[in-house]
Amino acid sequence: MNRKISPEMLQEVVRMSAEGLQLEQIILFGSNACRQPIQTSDLDLMIIVSGFSEPDHRREQKAYACVSAIEIPKDYWY
């Protein structure tokens, strides 16, 4: 079994992130971006935001809260 992320799942991640953050860009990288996920693969995202004046840890909390309901392993880079 692999953990390939469906286009619908990715659209949901983008939608939920856009609702809570001022997105400039989301970059998918890692095994799912290369279309080579394995059973232990997670979702690797780089989320680029603008206009966020709070401390880094607040931005991370807010970004994680946006997509925490999606039950897949994920890594974030800010």
Secondary structure, DSSP 4 states (H G I P E B T S, - for coil): ---PPPHHHHHHHHHHHHHHS-EEEEEEESTTTTT---TT--EEEEEEE-S--S-HHHHHHHHHHHHTTS-S-EEEE-
